[in-house]
Amino acid sequence: MTAQEIAGAVGTSDATVVRTAKSLGFGNLRELRRALAESDDSELSARFHATISESSGPQSILDAAIERQMDGLRALQRRVPAESFSQACEVLSSAAQIWWCGTGPSACLADYGAFLCRRLGRPSGSLTHAGTDHADELLALESNHAVVLLAYGRIHRYVQVLLSRTAAIEVPVVLVTDVLGPRLARPVRVRLDAGRGAPALFASHGQTIVLIESLVLAVGAGDSARSEHALRTLNSLRQALAGTPLDVDPA
């Protein structure tokens, strides 16, 4: 449907239709239509049914999921070279602030990465918007910061804008992705390949979670005194709130 046809169907103007598409982070209505086509619910439904089709009950679903996670983690070990992982840790260790960027399900992972960093004494935050609110998030970036970008599948417009902004102010980017080819080669400093489970099955972010936790732990281990001080302070604050000694696990 054209913008005019959509406007007529919902009782608004074609200009409002176009502005709506842009407010959602797309350059025009054509990009929005393409995104909707690529995220067809029928494909998601097919993936779901393919994942559970051979199950014989809850326990078999758990067993199959565990096997897929083990396969995925072994693949992660092969796909992330030691040199690339070390380079990523160096980028994050030298940053005054670490930003974790992701949308959709990856927004939860971005929040998780920022949470773990703060727990180990590293100033950190998350960038989780894909529309015009992302512009406000980008204002917080400074040249001595670093970004961990979780970008899977299609290269969304907010990713392109983020990379343009980081290139303009020379903020290093660690890219966690399953996108093949050179499309995101610049200005990414380090690329870490992490999949989202078995192809054609329901997506899983187990590999990404392990990679995030490993990055944070490796950065924390690089300055163990700082990490231990942050954890002691955390425990002290929790004790003050709870009224009793309350040691917490770093994770």
VMD Tcl script that draws the C-alpha trace (Angstrom):
set ca {
  {0.00 0.00 0.00}
  {1.11 3.54 -0.70}
  {1.23 6.18 2.02}
  {-1.97 7.64 0.59}
  {-3.74 4.26 0.67}
  {-2.67 3.63 4.27}
  {-3.81 7.12 5.26}
  {-7.20 6.53 3.72}
  {-7.58 3.19 5.50}
  {-6.84 4.57 8.96}
  {-8.30 8.07 8.59}
  {-5.21 10.28 8.61}
  {-2.96 12.09 6.15}
  {-0.25 10.51 3.99}
  {2.24 12.96 5.54}
  {1.41 11.53 8.98}
  {2.03 8.01 7.67}
  {5.48 9.02 6.42}
  {6.31 10.88 9.65}
  {5.25 7.81 11.64}
  {7.63 5.60 9.66}
  {10.48 8.06 10.28}
  {9.64 8.37 14.00}
  {10.12 4.60 14.25}
  {13.67 4.98 12.98}
  {13.17 4.25 9.27}
  {14.30 6.52 6.47}
  {11.00 6.22 4.62}
  {7.88 4.10 4.28}
  {9.62 1.67 1.93}
  {12.16 0.76 4.64}
  {9.34 0.16 7.13}
  {7.53 -2.15 4.69}
  {10.75 -4.09 4.10}
  {11.32 -4.49 7.86}
  {7.78 -5.77 8.35}
  {8.23 -8.25 5.53}
  {11.48 -9.55 7.00}
  {9.92 -10.00 10.44}
  {6.90 -11.92 9.13}
  {5.02 -13.63 11.97}
  {4.58 -16.71 9.80}
  {8.35 -17.24 9.84}
  {8.43 -16.86 13.63}
  {5.59 -19.34 13.93}
  {7.40 -21.79 11.67}
  {10.54 -21.49 13.76}
  {8.57 -22.13 16.92}
  {6.88 -25.23 15.54}
  {10.16 -26.54 14.13}
  {11.72 -26.19 17.58}
  {9.04 -28.15 19.41}
  {7.93 -30.52 16.63}
  {9.92 -33.52 17.86}
  {9.34 -32.95 21.57}
  {7.48 -35.51 23.65}
  {6.95 -33.30 26.67}
  {8.57 -30.59 28.81}
  {11.64 -32.67 29.70}
  {12.46 -33.41 26.06}
  {12.25 -29.69 25.27}
  {14.75 -28.99 28.06}
  {17.08 -31.78 26.94}
  {17.03 -30.59 23.33}
  {17.64 -26.98 24.40}
  {20.64 -28.03 26.47}
  {22.12 -29.92 23.52}
  {21.64 -26.93 21.23}
  {23.26 -24.62 23.77}
  {26.27 -26.92 24.09}
  {26.64 -27.01 20.30}
  {26.31 -23.23 20.19}
  {28.95 -22.68 22.85}
  {31.39 -24.95 21.06}
  {30.74 -22.93 17.90}
  {31.32 -19.72 19.85}
  {34.68 -21.01 21.00}
  {35.67 -21.63 17.38}
  {34.30 -18.38 15.98}
  {35.82 -15.96 18.50}
  {39.63 -16.00 18.18}
  {41.67 -15.34 21.31}
  {43.25 -12.31 19.65}
  {39.88 -10.71 18.88}
  {38.57 -11.35 22.38}
  {41.72 -9.84 23.91}
  {41.42 -6.78 21.67}
  {37.80 -6.32 22.72}
  {38.80 -6.47 26.39}
  {41.53 -3.89 25.81}
  {39.03 -1.53 24.18}
  {36.62 -1.84 27.09}
  {39.29 -1.69 29.78}
  {40.63 1.63 28.50}
  {37.18 3.27 28.27}
  {35.97 5.79 30.84}
  {32.42 4.54 30.22}
  {31.09 1.43 28.50}
  {27.81 1.57 26.60}
  {25.91 -1.59 25.65}
  {23.60 -1.16 22.68}
  {20.76 -3.47 21.62}
  {17.06 -3.38 20.77}
  {14.26 -5.92 21.00}
  {15.41 -8.99 22.98}
  {18.96 -7.63 22.80}
  {17.88 -4.61 24.86}
  {17.60 -6.92 27.87}
  {21.10 -8.21 27.16}
  {22.43 -4.64 26.88}
  {20.92 -3.80 30.28}
  {22.46 -6.97 31.70}
  {25.92 -6.11 30.39}
  {25.71 -2.61 31.88}
  {24.49 -4.04 35.20}
  {27.43 -6.45 35.46}
  {29.92 -3.72 34.57}
  {28.63 -1.38 37.26}
  {28.75 -4.18 39.82}
  {32.48 -4.53 39.10}
  {33.12 -0.81 39.35}
  {32.97 0.14 35.68}
  {30.76 3.12 34.73}
  {28.32 1.69 32.23}
  {24.95 2.27 30.63}
  {22.69 0.89 27.90}
  {21.40 2.27 24.59}
  {18.13 0.50 23.82}
  {16.06 2.70 21.49}
  {15.72 2.32 17.73}
  {13.53 5.36 17.00}
  {14.12 9.06 17.45}
  {14.78 8.58 21.20}
  {18.05 6.98 20.13}
  {19.27 10.47 19.21}
  {19.06 11.51 22.87}
  {21.03 8.41 23.85}
  {23.77 9.21 21.33}
  {24.27 12.64 22.91}
  {25.80 10.86 25.92}
  {28.67 9.38 23.88}
  {32.11 10.91 24.33}
  {35.42 10.17 22.69}
  {36.83 8.34 25.74}
  {33.87 5.96 25.86}
  {33.39 2.58 24.17}
  {30.31 0.85 22.75}
  {29.43 -2.84 22.67}
  {26.93 -3.16 19.82}
  {24.64 -6.21 19.70}
  {23.43 -6.28 16.08}
  {21.86 -9.36 14.53}
  {20.15 -10.12 11.24}
  {19.19 -7.06 9.19}
  {21.27 -3.91 9.60}
  {18.73 -1.49 11.06}
  {18.88 2.24 10.52}
  {19.69 2.97 14.17}
  {22.82 0.82 13.79}
  {23.93 2.86 10.79}
  {23.32 6.11 12.66}
  {25.16 4.83 15.73}
  {28.18 3.80 13.67}
  {28.23 7.15 11.89}
  {28.15 8.96 15.23}
  {30.87 6.82 16.81}
  {33.07 7.32 13.75}
  {32.56 11.09 13.89}
  {33.67 11.38 17.53}
  {36.15 8.46 17.42}
  {34.39 6.14 19.86}
  {35.61 2.53 19.46}
  {32.94 -0.11 18.82}
  {32.99 -3.79 19.75}
  {30.46 -5.49 17.48}
  {28.72 -8.70 18.56}
  {26.89 -10.07 15.53}
  {25.91 -12.95 13.29}
  {25.95 -10.77 10.16}
  {28.41 -12.10 7.60}
  {30.44 -10.07 5.15}
  {32.02 -6.59 5.25}
  {28.82 -4.54 5.65}
  {29.77 -3.43 9.16}
  {33.53 -3.39 8.73}
  {33.86 0.32 9.47}
  {34.14 1.91 11.96}
  {34.05 -1.26 14.10}
  {37.25 -1.77 16.12}
  {36.65 -5.43 17.00}
  {34.10 -7.92 15.70}
  {32.98 -10.94 17.74}
  {30.84 -13.54 15.97}
  {28.04 -14.96 18.10}
  {25.04 -16.74 16.67}
  {21.47 -16.97 17.89}
  {21.06 -20.71 18.05}
  {20.40 -23.24 15.32}
  {19.23 -21.86 11.95}
  {15.47 -22.18 11.26}
  {14.75 -22.80 14.95}
  {13.50 -20.45 17.66}
  {16.21 -17.88 18.43}
  {18.40 -18.32 21.48}
  {20.73 -15.75 23.03}
  {22.70 -18.18 25.17}
  {25.94 -17.60 23.25}
  {25.61 -13.84 23.58}
  {24.99 -14.08 27.34}
  {28.13 -16.17 27.81}
  {30.12 -13.73 25.66}
  {28.84 -10.72 27.62}
  {29.65 -12.31 30.98}
  {33.11 -13.30 29.75}
  {33.87 -9.79 28.50}
  {32.85 -8.23 31.81}
  {34.77 -10.78 33.89}
  {37.89 -10.39 31.75}
  {37.76 -6.59 32.05}
  {37.20 -6.93 35.81}
  {40.11 -9.33 36.15}
  {42.36 -6.80 34.43}
  {41.92 -4.50 37.44}
  {41.00 -6.88 40.23}
  {41.62 -4.30 42.97}
  {39.01 -2.00 41.44}
  {36.54 -4.85 41.03}
  {37.01 -6.09 44.59}
  {36.62 -2.57 45.97}
  {33.34 -2.17 44.07}
  {32.05 -5.49 45.39}
  {32.99 -4.60 48.96}
  {31.20 -1.28 48.59}
  {28.17 -3.06 47.14}
  {28.04 -5.45 50.08}
  {28.40 -2.58 52.54}
  {25.50 -0.72 50.95}
  {23.34 -3.84 50.90}
  {24.11 -4.44 54.57}
  {23.04 -0.88 55.37}
  {19.78 -1.42 53.51}
  {19.05 -4.88 54.91}
  {20.21 -4.14 58.46}
  {22.30 -7.30 58.54}
  {25.46 -8.59 56.82}
  {24.48 -9.66 53.33}
  {27.22 -10.91 51.05}
  {26.27 -11.08 47.40}
  {27.59 -13.10 44.55}
  {29.24 -10.88 41.90}
  {26.91 -12.31 39.25}
}
mol new
graphics top color blue
foreach p $ca { graphics top sphere $p radius 0.5 }
foreach p [lrange $ca 0 end-1] q [lrange $ca 1 end] { graphics top cylinder $p $q radius 0.2 }
display resetview
